[in-house]
Amino acid sequence: MKPKSKVLIIAGSDSSGGAGIQADIKTVTALGCYAMTAITAVTAQNTTGVKSIAPINPKEISKQIEFSSSDIPPVSIKIGMLHTKEVILAVIKSLKKIKSNKVVLDPVMVAKGGAKLINNTAINYIKKELIKKTLLITPNIPEAEILSKIKINSIDDMIKAGKILIDLGAKNVLIKGGHLKSKKIYDILLNKKLIKIFPSRKYLSKNTHGTGCTLSSAITTYLSCGKDLIKSCELGIKYVNEAIRSNLKLGKGNGPINH
Ligand code: PXL
């Protein structure tokens, strides 16, 4: 089958295959598109946690982005783990040369087991420099709390945080509600004109490693196929929910979802 479109993924490698670049490639491929990658870091991990993180030199990250894209121009771009300020600046510089207006940023900060995947200076650069250069950012609640500097305990708080991120220059924000104590899950898409709530069933599974990576990749893939932003979010959420529901049960810790 011929791929429907082309997606570039800029993210870290997860050796356990559940999150990071591996989740991204599986998602883009499962949804019928062609995946290219620029690896920002190599993590050694399994479902019980992260053992080590080896950063890739920012120059090498830029080369991966620019050399692959100069040959096969991506229609959309998904950005995941960016651990330092230098990596963020390199990615911004390379993005300028590609000129895709469909860039989705998953502001990855902490792995499921609690390991930090980014330093504090880098968080500031994401806020000040990168957010405004993307079409959509997809923070979960802990990430939205760090970026907006407010506590989130309700849907109203999610909307408040989303508005703060819009004021910081984000064009569109999808705050993922999986961490909220509620019967259902509410993911909320906001921009200057719109607040759209996507309700989903909550599955009580410990096997949810890689849900964030998968969602942002699915949305990026649907965007690359020409779906609009709201439809891409709706279909992306649906894909992730199905991948959680068909519980794989791999590993002794937080296992992967079923791409
Ligand atoms: O889920 C966030 C994430 C992103 N990128 C990499 C990861 C993880 C979580 O483990 O390992 C490489």
py3Dmol code that shows the C-alpha trace and the ligand (Angstrom):
import py3Dmol

protein = """\
ATOM      1  CA  MET A   1       0.000   0.000   0.000  1.00  0.00           C
ATOM      2  CA  LYS A   2       1.314   3.431  -0.910  1.00  0.00           C
ATOM      3  CA  PRO A   3       1.657   5.759   2.102  1.00  0.00           C
ATOM      4  CA  LYS A   4      -0.922   8.557   2.197  1.00  0.00           C
ATOM      5  CA  SER A   5       1.498  11.235   3.348  1.00  0.00           C
ATOM      6  CA  LYS A   6       4.892  11.873   4.962  1.00  0.00           C
ATOM      7  CA  VAL A   7       5.587  12.682   8.609  1.00  0.00           C
ATOM      8  CA  LEU A   8       8.865  13.692  10.243  1.00  0.00           C
ATOM      9  CA  ILE A   9       9.282  12.701  13.899  1.00  0.00           C
ATOM     10  CA  ILE A  10      11.800  14.540  16.098  1.00  0.00           C
ATOM     11  CA  ALA A  11      11.955  12.638  19.397  1.00  0.00           C
ATOM     12  CA  GLY A  12      13.854  10.357  21.756  1.00  0.00           C
ATOM     13  CA  SER A  13      14.275   6.602  21.381  1.00  0.00           C
ATOM     14  CA  ASP A  14      12.595   4.296  23.907  1.00  0.00           C
ATOM     15  CA  SER A  15      14.353   0.927  23.802  1.00  0.00           C
ATOM     16  CA  SER A  16      11.287  -0.772  25.303  1.00  0.00           C
ATOM     17  CA  GLY A  17       9.320   0.152  22.179  1.00  0.00           C
ATOM     18  CA  GLY A  18       6.297   1.618  23.958  1.00  0.00           C
ATOM     19  CA  ALA A  19       6.915   5.362  23.886  1.00  0.00           C
ATOM     20  CA  GLY A  20       9.194   7.825  22.099  1.00  0.00           C
ATOM     21  CA  ILE A  21      10.251   7.383  18.483  1.00  0.00           C
ATOM     22  CA  GLN A  22       9.180   3.740  18.500  1.00  0.00           C
ATOM     23  CA  ALA A  23       5.591   4.615  19.439  1.00  0.00           C
ATOM     24  CA  ASP A  24       5.653   7.422  16.895  1.00  0.00           C
ATOM     25  CA  ILE A  25       6.826   5.252  13.979  1.00  0.00           C
ATOM     26  CA  LYS A  26       4.288   2.534  14.838  1.00  0.00           C
ATOM     27  CA  THR A  27       1.484   5.087  14.979  1.00  0.00           C
ATOM     28  CA  VAL A  28       2.355   6.877  11.738  1.00  0.00           C
ATOM     29  CA  THR A  29       2.758   3.518   9.977  1.00  0.00           C
ATOM     30  CA  ALA A  30      -0.428   1.994  11.419  1.00  0.00           C
ATOM     31  CA  LEU A  31      -2.343   5.040  10.183  1.00  0.00           C
ATOM     32  CA  GLY A  32      -1.019   4.575   6.649  1.00  0.00           C
ATOM     33  CA  CYS A  33       1.690   7.210   6.370  1.00  0.00           C
ATOM     34  CA  TYR A  34       5.457   7.285   5.832  1.00  0.00           C
ATOM     35  CA  ALA A  35       7.610   8.018   8.911  1.00  0.00           C
ATOM     36  CA  MET A  36      11.022   9.716   8.970  1.00  0.00           C
ATOM     37  CA  THR A  37      12.962  10.367  12.157  1.00  0.00           C
ATOM     38  CA  ALA A  38      15.470  12.605  13.866  1.00  0.00           C
ATOM     39  CA  ILE A  39      16.542  11.008  17.149  1.00  0.00           C
ATOM     40  CA  THR A  40      17.236  13.506  19.964  1.00  0.00           C
ATOM     41  CA  ALA A  41      18.332  11.051  22.678  1.00  0.00           C
ATOM     42  CA  VAL A  42      18.668   7.332  23.244  1.00  0.00           C
ATOM     43  CA  THR A  43      17.059   5.989  26.404  1.00  0.00           C
ATOM     44  CA  ALA A  44      17.653   2.543  27.864  1.00  0.00           C
ATOM     45  CA  GLN A  45      14.410   1.531  29.514  1.00  0.00           C
ATOM     46  CA  ASN A  46      11.844  -1.161  30.047  1.00  0.00           C
ATOM     47  CA  THR A  47       8.310  -1.086  31.371  1.00  0.00           C
ATOM     48  CA  THR A  48       9.579  -0.670  34.957  1.00  0.00           C
ATOM     49  CA  GLY A  49      11.588   2.509  34.329  1.00  0.00           C
ATOM     50  CA  VAL A  50      14.402   4.436  32.670  1.00  0.00           C
ATOM     51  CA  LYS A  51      17.972   3.150  33.208  1.00  0.00           C
ATOM     52  CA  SER A  52      19.903   5.790  31.282  1.00  0.00           C
ATOM     53  CA  ILE A  53      19.624   8.632  28.778  1.00  0.00           C
ATOM     54  CA  ALA A  54      22.313   9.284  26.161  1.00  0.00           C
ATOM     55  CA  PRO A  55      21.869  12.673  24.472  1.00  0.00           C
ATOM     56  CA  ILE A  56      22.557  13.092  20.768  1.00  0.00           C
ATOM     57  CA  ASN A  57      24.688  16.081  19.743  1.00  0.00           C
ATOM     58  CA  PRO A  58      22.422  18.963  18.555  1.00  0.00           C
ATOM     59  CA  LYS A  59      24.411  19.236  15.302  1.00  0.00           C
ATOM     60  CA  GLU A  60      23.619  15.591  14.541  1.00  0.00           C
ATOM     61  CA  ILE A  61      19.935  16.218  15.302  1.00  0.00           C
ATOM     62  CA  SER A  62      19.897  19.124  12.826  1.00  0.00           C
ATOM     63  CA  LYS A  63      21.631  16.985  10.205  1.00  0.00           C
ATOM     64  CA  GLN A  64      19.032  14.240  10.574  1.00  0.00           C
ATOM     65  CA  ILE A  65      16.196  16.750  10.190  1.00  0.00           C
ATOM     66  CA  GLU A  66      17.643  18.730   7.314  1.00  0.00           C
ATOM     67  CA  PHE A  67      19.264  15.967   5.242  1.00  0.00           C
ATOM     68  CA  SER A  68      16.217  13.671   5.272  1.00  0.00           C
ATOM     69  CA  SER A  69      13.787  16.536   4.658  1.00  0.00           C
ATOM     70  CA  SER A  70      15.809  17.972   1.775  1.00  0.00           C
ATOM     71  CA  ASP A  71      15.213  14.691  -0.048  1.00  0.00           C
ATOM     72  CA  ILE A  72      11.727  13.738   1.165  1.00  0.00           C
ATOM     73  CA  PRO A  73       9.891  16.876   2.348  1.00  0.00           C
ATOM     74  CA  PRO A  74       7.589  16.023   5.262  1.00  0.00           C
ATOM     75  CA  VAL A  75       4.024  17.344   5.196  1.00  0.00           C
ATOM     76  CA  SER A  76       3.783  17.474   8.984  1.00  0.00           C
ATOM     77  CA  ILE A  77       6.198  17.226  11.905  1.00  0.00           C
ATOM     78  CA  LYS A  78       5.821  15.774  15.388  1.00  0.00           C
ATOM     79  CA  ILE A  79       8.218  16.909  18.114  1.00  0.00           C
ATOM     80  CA  GLY A  80       8.681  14.922  21.321  1.00  0.00           C
ATOM     81  CA  MET A  81      11.567  14.732  23.806  1.00  0.00           C
ATOM     82  CA  LEU A  82      13.919  17.756  23.656  1.00  0.00           C
ATOM     83  CA  HIS A  83      16.091  17.606  26.750  1.00  0.00           C
ATOM     84  CA  THR A  84      18.286  20.743  26.581  1.00  0.00           C
ATOM     85  CA  LYS A  85      18.231  24.362  25.424  1.00  0.00           C
ATOM     86  CA  GLU A  86      20.872  23.545  22.774  1.00  0.00           C
ATOM     87  CA  VAL A  87      18.660  20.817  21.297  1.00  0.00           C
ATOM     88  CA  ILE A  88      15.673  23.166  21.200  1.00  0.00           C
ATOM     89  CA  LEU A  89      17.643  25.913  19.447  1.00  0.00           C
ATOM     90  CA  ALA A  90      18.997  23.420  16.896  1.00  0.00           C
ATOM     91  CA  VAL A  91      15.487  22.125  16.191  1.00  0.00           C
ATOM     92  CA  ILE A  92      14.089  25.661  15.787  1.00  0.00           C
ATOM     93  CA  LYS A  93      16.876  26.523  13.329  1.00  0.00           C
ATOM     94  CA  SER A  94      16.267  23.381  11.286  1.00  0.00           C
ATOM     95  CA  LEU A  95      12.487  23.830  11.288  1.00  0.00           C
ATOM     96  CA  LYS A  96      12.919  27.228   9.644  1.00  0.00           C
ATOM     97  CA  LYS A  97      14.486  25.503   6.641  1.00  0.00           C
ATOM     98  CA  ILE A  98      11.648  22.998   6.208  1.00  0.00           C
ATOM     99  CA  LYS A  99       8.733  25.415   6.356  1.00  0.00           C
ATOM    100  CA  SER A 100       5.992  22.964   7.382  1.00  0.00           C
ATOM    101  CA  ASN A 101       3.030  24.765   8.961  1.00  0.00           C
ATOM    102  CA  LYS A 102       1.815  21.539  10.562  1.00  0.00           C
ATOM    103  CA  VAL A 103       4.138  21.162  13.537  1.00  0.00           C
ATOM    104  CA  VAL A 104       2.813  19.408  16.650  1.00  0.00           C
ATOM    105  CA  LEU A 105       4.762  19.659  19.908  1.00  0.00           C
ATOM    106  CA  ASP A 106       4.312  17.152  22.717  1.00  0.00           C
ATOM    107  CA  PRO A 107       6.160  18.964  25.553  1.00  0.00           C
ATOM    108  CA  VAL A 108       7.557  15.774  27.057  1.00  0.00           C
ATOM    109  CA  MET A 109       8.919  16.282  30.582  1.00  0.00           C
ATOM    110  CA  VAL A 110       8.645  13.159  32.735  1.00  0.00           C
ATOM    111  CA  ALA A 111       8.501   9.450  31.814  1.00  0.00           C
ATOM    112  CA  LYS A 112       5.746   7.267  33.262  1.00  0.00           C
ATOM    113  CA  GLY A 113       8.020   5.938  36.014  1.00  0.00           C
ATOM    114  CA  GLY A 114       8.988   9.482  37.100  1.00  0.00           C
ATOM    115  CA  ALA A 115      12.339   9.939  35.305  1.00  0.00           C
ATOM    116  CA  LYS A 116      12.939  13.529  34.146  1.00  0.00           C
ATOM    117  CA  LEU A 117      13.419  13.771  30.377  1.00  0.00           C
ATOM    118  CA  ILE A 118      14.181  17.521  30.186  1.00  0.00           C
ATOM    119  CA  ASN A 119      16.122  20.097  32.235  1.00  0.00           C
ATOM    120  CA  ASN A 120      14.638  23.324  33.667  1.00  0.00           C
ATOM    121  CA  THR A 121      16.406  25.727  31.285  1.00  0.00           C
ATOM    122  CA  ALA A 122      14.994  23.730  28.383  1.00  0.00           C
ATOM    123  CA  ILE A 123      11.465  24.081  29.783  1.00  0.00           C
ATOM    124  CA  ASN A 124      11.893  27.873  29.652  1.00  0.00           C
ATOM    125  CA  TYR A 125      13.058  27.720  26.043  1.00  0.00           C
ATOM    126  CA  ILE A 126      10.065  25.600  25.095  1.00  0.00           C
ATOM    127  CA  LYS A 127       7.857  28.283  26.641  1.00  0.00           C
ATOM    128  CA  LYS A 128       9.632  31.309  25.246  1.00  0.00           C
ATOM    129  CA  GLU A 129      10.879  30.141  21.853  1.00  0.00           C
ATOM    130  CA  LEU A 130       9.305  26.935  20.609  1.00  0.00           C
ATOM    131  CA  ILE A 131       5.611  27.027  21.520  1.00  0.00           C
ATOM    132  CA  LYS A 132       4.841  29.950  19.208  1.00  0.00           C
ATOM    133  CA  LYS A 133       6.479  28.215  16.253  1.00  0.00           C
ATOM    134  CA  THR A 134       4.109  25.234  16.361  1.00  0.00           C
ATOM    135  CA  LEU A 135       0.531  24.666  15.241  1.00  0.00           C
ATOM    136  CA  LEU A 136      -0.467  22.645  18.317  1.00  0.00           C
ATOM    137  CA  ILE A 137       0.959  21.729  21.704  1.00  0.00           C
ATOM    138  CA  THR A 138      -0.335  18.691  23.584  1.00  0.00           C
ATOM    139  CA  PRO A 139       0.597  18.911  27.291  1.00  0.00           C
ATOM    140  CA  ASN A 140      -0.812  16.525  29.873  1.00  0.00           C
ATOM    141  CA  ILE A 141      -1.945  18.036  33.174  1.00  0.00           C
ATOM    142  CA  PRO A 142       1.442  17.954  34.984  1.00  0.00           C
ATOM    143  CA  GLU A 143       3.097  19.514  31.913  1.00  0.00           C
ATOM    144  CA  ALA A 144       0.351  22.140  31.582  1.00  0.00           C
ATOM    145  CA  GLU A 145       0.822  22.985  35.283  1.00  0.00           C
ATOM    146  CA  ILE A 146       4.551  23.542  34.800  1.00  0.00           C
ATOM    147  CA  LEU A 147       4.086  25.609  31.624  1.00  0.00           C
ATOM    148  CA  SER A 148       1.193  27.734  32.943  1.00  0.00           C
ATOM    149  CA  LYS A 149       2.393  27.881  36.578  1.00  0.00           C
ATOM    150  CA  ILE A 150      -1.104  27.120  37.935  1.00  0.00           C
ATOM    151  CA  LYS A 151      -2.483  24.052  39.771  1.00  0.00           C
ATOM    152  CA  ILE A 152      -5.026  22.035  37.787  1.00  0.00           C
ATOM    153  CA  ASN A 153      -7.768  20.213  39.702  1.00  0.00           C
ATOM    154  CA  SER A 154     -10.778  20.641  37.426  1.00  0.00           C
ATOM    155  CA  ILE A 155     -11.952  21.187  33.859  1.00  0.00           C
ATOM    156  CA  ASP A 156     -12.163  24.921  34.611  1.00  0.00           C
ATOM    157  CA  ASP A 157      -8.509  24.873  35.683  1.00  0.00           C
ATOM    158  CA  MET A 158      -7.594  23.045  32.473  1.00  0.00           C
ATOM    159  CA  ILE A 159      -9.284  25.798  30.453  1.00  0.00           C
ATOM    160  CA  LYS A 160      -7.548  28.477  32.544  1.00  0.00           C
ATOM    161  CA  ALA A 161      -4.147  26.856  31.933  1.00  0.00           C
ATOM    162  CA  GLY A 162      -4.932  26.517  28.227  1.00  0.00           C
ATOM    163  CA  LYS A 163      -5.719  30.227  28.004  1.00  0.00           C
ATOM    164  CA  ILE A 164      -2.409  31.058  29.696  1.00  0.00           C
ATOM    165  CA  LEU A 165      -0.588  28.947  27.095  1.00  0.00           C
ATOM    166  CA  ILE A 166      -2.460  30.747  24.295  1.00  0.00           C
ATOM    167  CA  ASP A 167      -1.340  34.056  25.844  1.00  0.00           C
ATOM    168  CA  LEU A 168       2.234  32.713  25.791  1.00  0.00           C
ATOM    169  CA  GLY A 169       1.895  32.411  22.008  1.00  0.00           C
ATOM    170  CA  ALA A 170       0.527  28.902  21.432  1.00  0.00           C
ATOM    171  CA  LYS A 171      -1.833  28.823  18.426  1.00  0.00           C
ATOM    172  CA  ASN A 172      -3.716  25.748  19.622  1.00  0.00           C
ATOM    173  CA  VAL A 173      -3.490  23.752  22.853  1.00  0.00           C
ATOM    174  CA  LEU A 174      -4.823  20.261  23.521  1.00  0.00           C
ATOM    175  CA  ILE A 175      -4.662  19.614  27.272  1.00  0.00           C
ATOM    176  CA  LYS A 176      -4.941  15.903  27.974  1.00  0.00           C
ATOM    177  CA  GLY A 177      -7.135  15.170  30.960  1.00  0.00           C
ATOM    178  CA  GLY A 178      -5.966  11.655  31.845  1.00  0.00           C
ATOM    179  CA  HIS A 179      -4.404  12.779  35.154  1.00  0.00           C
ATOM    180  CA  LEU A 180      -7.591  14.450  36.448  1.00  0.00           C
ATOM    181  CA  LYS A 181      -9.568  12.629  39.150  1.00  0.00           C
ATOM    182  CA  SER A 182     -12.806  12.170  37.200  1.00  0.00           C
ATOM    183  CA  LYS A 183     -15.074   9.363  36.009  1.00  0.00           C
ATOM    184  CA  LYS A 184     -14.509  10.130  32.338  1.00  0.00           C
ATOM    185  CA  ILE A 185     -11.496  11.622  30.608  1.00  0.00           C
ATOM    186  CA  TYR A 186     -11.866  15.119  29.183  1.00  0.00           C
ATOM    187  CA  ASP A 187      -9.277  16.308  26.664  1.00  0.00           C
ATOM    188  CA  ILE A 188      -9.690  20.005  25.877  1.00  0.00           C
ATOM    189  CA  LEU A 189      -8.719  21.804  22.666  1.00  0.00           C
ATOM    190  CA  LEU A 190      -8.412  25.582  22.878  1.00  0.00           C
ATOM    191  CA  ASN A 191      -7.430  28.487  20.699  1.00  0.00           C
ATOM    192  CA  LYS A 192      -8.343  32.196  20.720  1.00  0.00           C
ATOM    193  CA  LYS A 193     -11.834  31.455  19.383  1.00  0.00           C
ATOM    194  CA  LEU A 194     -12.683  27.922  20.490  1.00  0.00           C
ATOM    195  CA  ILE A 195     -12.974  25.631  23.486  1.00  0.00           C
ATOM    196  CA  LYS A 196     -13.776  22.051  22.484  1.00  0.00           C
ATOM    197  CA  ILE A 197     -14.069  19.231  24.984  1.00  0.00           C
ATOM    198  CA  PHE A 198     -13.538  15.622  23.867  1.00  0.00           C
ATOM    199  CA  PRO A 199     -14.991  13.204  26.451  1.00  0.00           C
ATOM    200  CA  SER A 200     -13.701   9.608  26.515  1.00  0.00           C
ATOM    201  CA  ARG A 201     -14.257   6.487  28.564  1.00  0.00           C
ATOM    202  CA  LYS A 202     -11.611   5.903  31.220  1.00  0.00           C
ATOM    203  CA  TYR A 203      -9.965   2.469  31.060  1.00  0.00           C
ATOM    204  CA  LEU A 204      -8.442   1.392  34.352  1.00  0.00           C
ATOM    205  CA  SER A 205      -5.241  -0.068  32.894  1.00  0.00           C
ATOM    206  CA  LYS A 206      -1.667   0.206  34.119  1.00  0.00           C
ATOM    207  CA  ASN A 207      -0.536  -0.389  30.547  1.00  0.00           C
ATOM    208  CA  THR A 208      -0.571   3.175  29.295  1.00  0.00           C
ATOM    209  CA  HIS A 209       3.128   3.746  28.550  1.00  0.00           C
ATOM    210  CA  GLY A 210       3.415   5.900  25.442  1.00  0.00           C
ATOM    211  CA  THR A 211      -0.122   7.276  25.273  1.00  0.00           C
ATOM    212  CA  GLY A 212       1.097  10.887  24.973  1.00  0.00           C
ATOM    213  CA  CYS A 213       3.631  10.112  22.255  1.00  0.00           C
ATOM    214  CA  THR A 214       1.035   8.090  20.391  1.00  0.00           C
ATOM    215  CA  LEU A 215      -1.658  10.760  20.568  1.00  0.00           C
ATOM    216  CA  SER A 216       0.562  13.547  19.271  1.00  0.00           C
ATOM    217  CA  SER A 217       1.823  11.289  16.466  1.00  0.00           C
ATOM    218  CA  ALA A 218      -1.700  10.241  15.503  1.00  0.00           C
ATOM    219  CA  ILE A 219      -2.841  13.877  15.368  1.00  0.00           C
ATOM    220  CA  THR A 220       0.239  14.802  13.303  1.00  0.00           C
ATOM    221  CA  THR A 221      -0.504  11.940  10.903  1.00  0.00           C
ATOM    222  CA  TYR A 222      -4.143  12.945  10.426  1.00  0.00           C
ATOM    223  CA  LEU A 223      -3.039  16.554   9.830  1.00  0.00           C
ATOM    224  CA  SER A 224      -0.570  15.372   7.195  1.00  0.00           C
ATOM    225  CA  CYS A 225      -3.435  13.554   5.446  1.00  0.00           C
ATOM    226  CA  GLY A 226      -5.362  16.814   5.181  1.00  0.00           C
ATOM    227  CA  LYS A 227      -7.824  16.495   8.079  1.00  0.00           C
ATOM    228  CA  ASP A 228      -8.510  19.737   9.935  1.00  0.00           C
ATOM    229  CA  LEU A 229      -7.286  20.271  13.489  1.00  0.00           C
ATOM    230  CA  ILE A 230     -10.514  19.376  15.315  1.00  0.00           C
ATOM    231  CA  LYS A 231     -11.034  16.207  13.256  1.00  0.00           C
ATOM    232  CA  SER A 232      -7.363  15.249  13.698  1.00  0.00           C
ATOM    233  CA  CYS A 233      -7.687  15.574  17.486  1.00  0.00           C
ATOM    234  CA  GLU A 234     -10.941  13.617  17.526  1.00  0.00           C
ATOM    235  CA  LEU A 235      -9.494  10.772  15.409  1.00  0.00           C
ATOM    236  CA  GLY A 236      -6.195  10.794  17.322  1.00  0.00           C
ATOM    237  CA  ILE A 237      -7.986  10.441  20.659  1.00  0.00           C
ATOM    238  CA  LYS A 238     -10.082   7.607  19.216  1.00  0.00           C
ATOM    239  CA  TYR A 239      -6.950   5.781  18.012  1.00  0.00           C
ATOM    240  CA  VAL A 240      -5.273   6.045  21.423  1.00  0.00           C
ATOM    241  CA  ASN A 241      -8.411   4.895  23.234  1.00  0.00           C
ATOM    242  CA  GLU A 242      -8.605   1.795  21.048  1.00  0.00           C
ATOM    243  CA  ALA A 243      -4.892   1.122  21.635  1.00  0.00           C
ATOM    244  CA  ILE A 244      -5.455   1.309  25.423  1.00  0.00           C
ATOM    245  CA  ARG A 245      -8.637  -0.770  25.297  1.00  0.00           C
ATOM    246  CA  SER A 246      -6.975  -3.669  23.469  1.00  0.00           C
ATOM    247  CA  ASN A 247      -4.596  -4.066  26.431  1.00  0.00           C
ATOM    248  CA  LEU A 248      -1.354  -5.836  25.392  1.00  0.00           C
ATOM    249  CA  LYS A 249      -0.178  -6.829  28.888  1.00  0.00           C
ATOM    250  CA  LEU A 250       3.564  -6.784  28.158  1.00  0.00           C
ATOM    251  CA  GLY A 251       6.272  -6.393  30.822  1.00  0.00           C
ATOM    252  CA  LYS A 252       6.194  -6.194  34.593  1.00  0.00           C
ATOM    253  CA  GLY A 253       5.587  -2.437  34.916  1.00  0.00           C
ATOM    254  CA  ASN A 254       3.602   0.108  32.903  1.00  0.00           C
ATOM    255  CA  GLY A 255       3.297  -1.774  29.640  1.00  0.00           C
ATOM    256  CA  PRO A 256       2.827  -0.345  26.138  1.00  0.00           C
ATOM    257  CA  ILE A 257      -0.475   0.298  24.420  1.00  0.00           C
ATOM    258  CA  ASN A 258      -1.366  -1.690  21.299  1.00  0.00           C
ATOM    259  CA  HIS A 259      -0.441   0.387  18.260  1.00  0.00           C
TER     260      HIS A 259
END
"""
ligand_1 = """\
12
PXL
O 6.060 9.441 27.182
C 7.055 10.359 27.117
C 8.312 9.852 26.516
C 8.821 10.480 25.413
N 9.976 10.124 24.822
C 10.683 9.102 25.292
C 10.231 8.399 26.389
C 9.018 8.778 27.025
C 8.519 8.062 28.168
O 9.065 7.113 28.630
O 10.941 7.389 26.839
C 11.952 8.718 24.633
"""
view = py3Dmol.view(width=600, height=400)
view.addModel(protein, "pdb")
view.setStyle({"model": 0}, {"cartoon": {"style": "trace"}})
view.addModel(ligand_1, "xyz")
view.setStyle({"model": 1}, {"stick": {}})
view.zoomTo()
view.show()
